Structures are given as structure tokens and as C-alpha cells.
Amino acid sequence: MNMKIVYQYAIVLIAIFFFSISCQGKKESIVVTVNQKGEISVFGKMVSNLESLKAVLIDSLTQMPEIPEKIEINFEGEVGMGLRHEVETLVNEAIEQAKIAQTAPKIEILSFRKEEGADCNKEKEEDRIACATVDLQYPSIVEGEKALQDSVAKWTLAYLVSVLTGGSEEVSQNTTLERGVEIFFNTFNSYGDSDIMGPFEAQTGSETVLNNGKYLTLAISGYTFMGGAHGSPTQALNTFDTKTGKILTWNDLVTDTTAFKALVEKKVREIRVNDFEYGFDFDEVFQFVLPSCYGLTKEGLYLFYQHYEIMPYAMGITEVEITFEELGSLSKIKF
């Protein structure tokens, strides 16, 4: 075969090879389009409003190995300067927030399970009267700032010990999870052979409510039965600064706690309107307070009132969600 032809053939093959590689490595570009009607699309799909656009952008950008410094925005027709500015600002904010989100701490859910008692080997749950069960699931920061790891570990341990001991054991520097479990089983064994109290239980489950790289909101729900008329469902819920490990207080979240408290009470009265219509009201016994369990979400603030916190046990828990839009100038946090 003519060497010149061989050489040309080789050049063509090399060109095809590199073109193929470049096509395989090409990333799908993000393009935002805004038309003169104010309709917005990203990836060719319509979004309902600017907040939806921001959410889609952050989610998409966070998945990318490399976040671009700019996103192409196509303004079709006569789009007002106000809308142009809003979209451009929002797109830049989405890029910055996606960069922060990529540094979000990694969370692992740990488990601990142990049983003790004469009936624990029975197959049917209803037959396991003389049995105490500890079944815990709880969060652990496996990648993140040391300050955050320590803060979450301390907060988690305090709650788990309170679940296991009914709040009888204060967490000190030497308190461990094993110590809490030991107290739980000691309480169970103190009843001797009596099966009147029923099976003892201590359970927890864990949920990550928000993890955007800057703030981390964790929830641990628990249930304990250690004899008595009913069990004790509880919850721990707080937001951590991912850099410092600090648990955010109301003063970190809102500009005016008095005005915020009035807003929350109004929401509670709306949510529990039937209870107030049937005669319940806040008094010296059940005073209205801001809850001990609260945290940031993507939409705003979530508040959780435990049994007895503002209402009798029989009236149950109260959950309140307040959006950033409802908070307005009361919010210190801007996403």
C-alpha cells in the first residue's frame, strides 16, 4: 500500500478518535431562557417562578464535577430591565450557593441495638412481655469540620441519654452511650419478675432536614416506654453552622424575637383552632413559649412543640412551618 495513503488514513483515524473523546467528555451546558412574556425555562423546561429556577440551578450545579463561573442567559424579545436584573442576580447566587453546597458535610446514620430479658427469644412480639429493647439510629458527621463533628456528637449523645434514662442522667464529660444503655436496663431489671409494666422500649430515628454546605439541620425522633400509662415520644431538632459547629439560637435566626413569638402564636392558634374553640387557652400552667426544637429548612423555619410544652399530653404535638416569605424582614437568614 502507498505510504502516503497509509499516513493520511492514520491522520483521519486519529482525528476521529479525538473527536469521539471530546464528544464523550462534553458536559451538558446550562442555558436559562427568558422570553418577553416573563416565562422562564432551564434545560429547555419551563419553571413556575424565580425560586423554582434557583432550586433547579443549585441542584443541577451541585451535581457537576466542576461548577462554571457563568451561566448563559438568553433574553428573547423585549424583556424588562427589572426582570433581567432579577434573573442575572439569582443565577449568580445559585452558582455561589452550589459551590458552598459541594462542601456540605457527609453524614452517616449509626445504629445500636440490644435486648435483655427472659422473653426476648420469643418470636411473637405480643409474647415478649419481660423484655427490654434498645434500638437506636442516630447521625454522625464523617466528613466535615472538627468543630461540627464534636458539636453534633455532643448534641446527639445528650439526646440519646435523655431517651434512655428519661432525663434522669445529666451528660457529663465521662458519660457514654453505653452508660445510658446500662441505666435503661438497670431500671428494667429493678422491677424484678413483674410483667405488669409491660416491655421496655427505647427507640430513635434520624433525619437530615437541611444540608446546604453552610447550615445543617438534624432531627432525631425518639420513643421511650419505661412503665406507666403511656410512652414518651420526644424529638431533638436544631440547626448547626457547618464551619463553627455552633447551634443557631433564635437570636441567630430572627431580628425581633418578640415580634416573631407573636407570629408563631398566631400560627399555632390557626393550626389548633378546634382546641381553642373547645375552651383551651394558654395560662400559667401552659404558657405560650417558643419551642426548644426548631431549625432551618429550604423553605423557612420548622418548629416542633413536644408533648406538655404548650399543651396537655392528650392534645399531642404541634408542628409549625413558617416560610421565608411569611417571615419577611424578621428573617436573619437569606438563601
C-alpha positions as CSV (number, residue, x, y, z in Angstrom):
1,M,0.0,0.0,0.0
2,N,1.2,3.5,-0.8
3,M,2.8,5.0,2.4
4,K,1.2,8.4,1.7
5,I,-2.2,6.8,1.7
6,V,-1.4,4.9,4.9
7,Y,-0.3,8.2,6.5
8,Q,-3.4,10.1,5.5
9,Y,-5.6,7.2,6.7
10,A,-3.8,7.2,10.1
11,I,-4.4,11.0,10.4
12,V,-8.1,10.5,9.7
13,L,-8.4,7.8,12.4
14,I,-6.6,9.9,15.0
15,A,-8.9,12.8,14.2
16,I,-12.0,10.6,14.6
17,F,-10.6,9.2,17.9
18,F,-10.0,12.7,19.5
19,F,-13.4,14.0,18.2
20,S,-15.1,11.0,19.8
21,I,-13.3,11.6,23.1
22,S,-14.2,15.2,23.1
23,C,-17.9,14.4,22.4
24,Q,-17.9,11.9,25.3
25,G,-16.4,14.3,27.7
26,K,-18.6,17.2,26.7
27,K,-20.9,18.4,29.5
28,E,-24.5,19.4,29.1
29,S,-24.4,23.2,29.3
30,I,-26.9,25.0,31.4
31,V,-28.9,27.6,29.5
32,V,-31.5,29.9,31.0
33,T,-34.1,31.4,28.7
34,V,-36.4,34.3,29.5
35,N,-39.0,35.5,26.9
36,Q,-40.9,38.8,26.7
37,K,-43.9,37.2,28.4
38,G,-41.7,36.6,31.5
39,E,-41.7,32.8,31.0
40,I,-38.5,31.2,32.2
41,S,-37.0,27.9,31.2
42,V,-33.8,25.9,32.0
43,F,-32.6,22.9,30.1
44,G,-35.5,23.6,27.8
45,K,-38.1,23.0,30.5
46,M,-40.4,25.7,32.0
47,V,-40.1,26.7,35.7
48,S,-43.0,28.2,37.5
49,N,-41.2,31.1,39.2
50,L,-37.8,32.5,40.1
51,E,-37.5,30.5,43.3
52,S,-38.1,27.3,41.3
53,L,-35.4,28.4,38.8
54,K,-32.9,28.9,41.7
55,A,-33.7,25.5,43.2
56,V,-33.2,23.7,39.8
57,L,-30.0,25.5,39.2
58,I,-28.5,24.8,42.6
59,D,-29.4,21.1,42.4
60,S,-28.0,20.8,38.9
61,L,-24.8,22.7,39.6
62,T,-24.1,20.8,42.8
63,Q,-24.0,17.5,40.8
64,M,-21.4,18.8,38.4
65,P,-17.7,17.9,38.9
66,E,-16.8,21.5,38.1
67,I,-19.2,24.4,38.7
68,P,-19.0,27.0,35.9
69,E,-18.3,30.6,36.8
70,K,-21.1,31.8,34.5
71,I,-24.3,30.5,33.0
72,E,-25.6,31.6,29.7
73,I,-28.9,33.6,29.8
74,N,-30.9,34.2,26.7
75,F,-33.3,37.1,26.8
76,E,-35.8,36.6,23.9
77,G,-37.6,39.8,22.8
78,E,-38.2,42.8,24.9
79,V,-37.6,41.6,28.5
80,G,-37.9,44.3,31.1
81,M,-34.7,45.5,32.8
82,G,-36.2,44.7,36.2
83,L,-36.7,41.0,35.3
84,R,-33.3,40.9,33.6
85,H,-31.6,42.1,36.7
86,E,-33.6,39.6,39.0
87,V,-32.7,36.7,36.8
88,E,-29.0,37.6,36.5
89,T,-28.7,38.1,40.3
90,L,-30.5,34.9,41.0
91,V,-28.3,32.9,38.6
92,N,-25.1,34.3,40.2
93,E,-26.5,33.5,43.7
94,A,-27.3,29.9,42.6
95,I,-23.6,29.5,41.4
96,E,-22.3,30.7,44.7
97,Q,-24.7,28.6,46.8
98,A,-23.9,25.5,44.7
99,K,-20.2,26.0,45.4
100,I,-21.0,26.1,49.1
101,A,-23.3,23.0,48.8
102,Q,-20.5,20.9,47.3
103,T,-18.6,21.3,50.6
104,A,-21.5,20.1,52.6
105,P,-20.6,17.7,55.4
106,K,-21.1,14.0,55.0
107,I,-23.5,12.3,57.4
108,E,-23.6,8.6,58.3
109,I,-26.5,7.0,60.3
110,L,-25.2,4.8,63.0
111,S,-27.2,2.0,64.7
112,F,-27.2,0.4,68.1
113,R,-29.4,-2.4,69.1
114,K,-29.5,-4.6,72.3
115,E,-32.1,-6.7,74.1
116,E,-32.3,-8.0,77.6
117,G,-34.9,-10.1,79.4
118,A,-36.4,-13.5,79.8
119,D,-38.9,-13.2,76.9
120,C,-36.6,-11.7,74.3
121,N,-36.2,-15.0,72.4
122,K,-39.9,-15.4,71.7
123,E,-41.0,-15.0,68.1
124,K,-44.2,-13.1,68.6
125,E,-43.9,-9.5,69.7
126,E,-47.0,-9.7,71.9
127,D,-45.4,-12.5,73.9
128,R,-42.3,-10.6,74.7
129,I,-43.5,-9.1,77.9
130,A,-40.4,-9.4,80.1
131,C,-38.1,-7.9,77.5
132,A,-36.3,-4.6,77.2
133,T,-35.2,-3.4,73.8
134,V,-32.9,-0.6,72.8
135,D,-33.0,0.2,69.0
136,L,-31.2,3.5,68.2
137,Q,-30.4,5.2,64.9
138,Y,-28.6,8.5,65.1
139,P,-26.4,10.8,62.9
140,S,-22.6,11.1,62.9
141,I,-20.5,13.5,60.8
142,V,-17.9,11.5,58.9
143,E,-16.6,14.3,56.8
144,G,-16.7,17.9,57.9
145,E,-15.1,20.5,60.2
146,K,-13.9,19.0,63.5
147,A,-15.9,21.6,65.4
148,L,-19.1,20.5,63.7
149,Q,-18.3,16.8,64.3
150,D,-17.8,17.5,68.0
151,S,-20.8,19.6,68.4
152,V,-23.2,17.1,66.6
153,A,-21.7,14.2,68.6
154,K,-22.3,16.1,71.9
155,W,-25.8,17.1,71.0
156,T,-26.7,13.6,69.8
157,L,-25.3,11.9,72.9
158,A,-27.2,14.3,75.2
159,Y,-30.5,13.4,73.5
160,L,-29.8,9.6,73.3
161,V,-29.0,9.6,77.1
162,S,-32.2,11.5,77.8
163,V,-34.2,9.0,75.9
164,L,-32.6,6.0,77.7
165,T,-32.8,7.5,81.2
166,G,-36.0,9.6,81.0
167,G,-33.8,12.6,81.7
168,S,-32.6,11.3,85.0
169,E,-28.9,11.3,83.9
170,E,-27.1,14.5,83.1
171,V,-24.5,14.2,80.4
172,S,-21.0,14.8,81.7
173,Q,-17.6,14.5,80.1
174,N,-17.5,10.8,81.2
175,T,-21.0,9.9,80.1
176,T,-21.2,7.4,77.2
177,L,-23.9,5.8,75.2
178,E,-23.1,2.6,76.9
179,R,-23.7,4.3,80.3
180,G,-27.2,5.4,79.1
181,V,-28.0,1.8,77.9
182,E,-26.8,0.4,81.3
183,I,-29.1,2.7,83.2
184,F,-32.0,1.8,80.9
185,F,-31.5,-2.0,81.5
186,N,-30.9,-1.4,85.3
187,T,-34.3,0.4,85.5
188,F,-35.9,-2.6,83.7
189,N,-34.3,-5.1,86.0
190,S,-35.3,-3.2,89.1
191,Y,-38.9,-4.4,88.5
192,G,-37.8,-8.0,89.1
193,D,-40.0,-10.6,87.6
194,S,-43.1,-8.4,87.4
195,D,-44.6,-8.2,83.9
196,I,-47.2,-5.7,84.9
197,M,-45.2,-2.8,83.5
198,G,-45.0,-4.4,80.0
199,P,-42.0,-4.5,77.7
200,F,-39.5,-1.6,77.9
201,E,-38.6,0.2,74.7
202,A,-36.1,2.9,73.7
203,Q,-36.1,3.8,70.0
204,T,-34.8,6.6,67.9
205,G,-34.7,7.5,64.2
206,S,-32.7,10.2,62.4
207,E,-33.4,12.6,59.5
208,T,-31.3,15.3,57.8
209,V,-33.7,18.2,57.2
210,L,-31.2,20.6,55.6
211,N,-27.6,20.3,54.5
212,N,-26.7,23.1,52.1
213,G,-23.0,23.5,53.0
214,K,-23.5,26.5,55.2
215,Y,-26.2,25.2,57.6
216,L,-27.0,21.7,58.8
217,T,-30.4,20.9,60.3
218,L,-30.7,17.5,62.0
219,A,-33.7,15.8,63.6
220,I,-33.7,12.8,65.9
221,S,-37.1,11.4,66.9
222,G,-37.4,9.2,69.9
223,Y,-39.9,7.0,71.8
224,T,-39.4,5.5,75.3
225,F,-41.7,3.3,77.3
226,M,-40.4,2.5,80.9
227,G,-43.7,1.6,82.5
228,G,-46.7,3.9,83.3
229,A,-49.8,4.9,81.5
230,H,-48.1,5.7,78.2
231,G,-44.8,6.1,76.4
232,S,-42.8,9.2,75.9
233,P,-42.3,10.4,72.3
234,T,-39.8,13.2,72.0
235,Q,-37.7,14.9,69.4
236,A,-34.4,16.8,69.1
237,L,-34.1,19.3,66.3
238,N,-31.6,22.0,65.7
239,T,-29.5,23.8,63.1
240,F,-25.7,23.9,63.1
241,D,-23.3,26.3,61.5
242,T,-21.2,23.9,59.4
243,K,-17.9,25.8,60.0
244,T,-18.1,26.5,63.7
245,G,-20.4,23.8,64.9
246,K,-22.5,26.5,66.7
247,I,-26.2,25.6,67.3
248,L,-28.2,28.5,65.9
249,T,-30.4,30.3,68.5
250,W,-33.5,32.4,67.9
251,N,-31.2,35.5,68.0
252,D,-29.2,34.0,65.1
253,L,-32.4,33.3,63.1
254,V,-34.7,36.3,63.6
255,T,-34.3,40.0,64.0
256,D,-37.0,40.5,66.7
257,T,-37.9,37.6,69.0
258,T,-40.9,39.4,70.5
259,A,-42.5,40.0,67.0
260,F,-41.5,36.5,65.9
261,K,-43.1,35.0,69.0
262,A,-46.4,36.8,68.3
263,L,-46.3,35.5,64.7
264,V,-45.8,31.9,65.9
265,E,-48.6,32.2,68.4
266,K,-50.9,33.4,65.7
267,K,-49.9,30.4,63.6
268,V,-50.4,28.0,66.5
269,R,-53.9,29.3,67.1
270,E,-54.7,28.8,63.4
271,I,-53.4,25.3,63.4
272,R,-55.1,24.3,66.6
273,V,-58.2,26.3,66.1
274,N,-60.6,23.5,67.2
275,D,-58.8,23.2,70.6
276,F,-59.2,26.9,71.2
277,E,-62.8,26.8,70.1
278,Y,-63.5,24.0,72.6
279,G,-62.1,26.0,75.5
280,F,-58.4,25.6,75.7
281,D,-56.2,28.6,76.1
282,F,-52.7,29.5,77.3
283,D,-52.5,30.2,81.0
284,E,-50.0,29.9,83.9
285,V,-49.8,26.1,83.6
286,F,-49.5,26.0,79.8
287,Q,-47.8,29.2,78.9
288,F,-47.0,30.1,75.3
289,V,-43.3,29.9,74.6
290,L,-41.0,29.4,71.6
291,P,-40.2,25.7,71.3
292,S,-36.8,24.1,72.2
293,C,-36.9,22.1,68.9
294,Y,-36.6,24.3,65.8
295,G,-34.5,24.6,62.7
296,L,-33.9,25.9,59.2
297,T,-35.4,24.2,56.2
298,K,-35.1,25.1,52.5
299,E,-38.4,27.0,52.7
300,G,-38.0,28.7,56.1
301,L,-38.3,27.7,59.7
302,Y,-39.8,24.5,61.2
303,L,-40.9,24.5,64.8
304,F,-41.8,21.4,66.8
305,Y,-43.7,21.6,70.1
306,Q,-43.3,18.5,72.3
307,H,-46.0,17.0,74.5
308,Y,-46.6,19.2,77.6
309,E,-44.5,22.1,76.1
310,I,-47.5,24.3,75.5
311,M,-50.5,21.9,75.7
312,P,-51.5,18.8,77.8
313,Y,-50.2,15.4,76.7
314,A,-53.6,14.4,75.3
315,M,-53.6,17.2,72.8
316,G,-50.4,15.9,71.3
317,I,-47.6,17.6,69.5
318,T,-47.8,20.8,67.4
319,E,-45.8,21.4,64.2
320,V,-45.4,24.9,62.7
321,E,-43.9,25.8,59.4
322,I,-43.1,29.5,58.6
323,T,-41.8,30.4,55.1
324,F,-39.2,33.0,54.4
325,E,-41.9,34.9,52.7
326,E,-44.0,35.0,55.8
327,L,-41.0,35.9,57.9
328,G,-40.1,38.8,55.7
329,S,-37.8,41.3,57.5
330,L,-37.9,39.1,60.6
331,S,-35.5,36.6,59.0
332,K,-31.8,37.0,59.5
333,I,-31.1,34.1,57.1
334,K,-31.1,34.6,53.4
335,F,-30.8,31.7,50.9
